[in-house]
Amino acid sequence: MENNKERIVKVVTWRILSIFITLIVMGVATGNVIEASTITAVLHIIMVICHYFFEMQWEKRFGFKNEGW
């Protein structure tokens, strides 16, 4: 089982990787670096906010975090 430091490193690494993947896909789809960057930034800001609220509701509903899953 991973400790909190390892979990944080894994989450941050995944977030950075997912931002780069989204930026590349949007760059190819739009052909415009500025537009791709804007879409990527907005999308990931929305995803972080949604993830925060999801975690709050999960903990409220189940009364625990998914430790050990």
Order of alpha helices (4+ residues) and beta strands (2+ residues): alpha-alpha
